[in-house]
Amino acid sequence: MSAAAISPNLFEAARLGDAEAIARLLETTQPDIRRYARATCRSSADAEDATQEALWILFRHVGTIRSLLALSAWLFSVVRRECLRLARRAGLVPAVDGVEAEAALLLRREADLRLDVAAAFEALPPHYRDVALMRDVKEMTIEEIAAALGATRQTVKARLHRARALMREYLTR
């Protein structure tokens, strides 16, 4: 998706809940979402279903997307997951358990995995995202995170555990 087609002002207004901006954002992203779904899904019917689901998810979650640069990766991962879900439902792709799903992550191309991990971070609620970024990206200690957030060690550890569980779920769906 071309981020150039979406102005930062339009994205920010949509993120803040402006109904007209959300409608324009959906209209602007729809052709790219449909094109990617057609290339990714097994049939045109699945591509249409995946497109509609991606637009619905964008409508519901636009306020949680932190930056315009993350939008396209996030949307494409939504479409990819939806195409996979539709293929599983049709019995074309076997459902995998958690261990197999995590192993399948290692088989992905590094560039795709990086985009998916970035999208997983973006999908986290802010209080989980902050803790996960501080610990796993900035490599801060639990004590340093607790001091930075004004929280207890137990709170930080609980949020980190939940953030990692949510990311694992996001990445293995």
Disulfide bonds with the S-S distance in Angstrom:
Cys41-Cys83 1.83
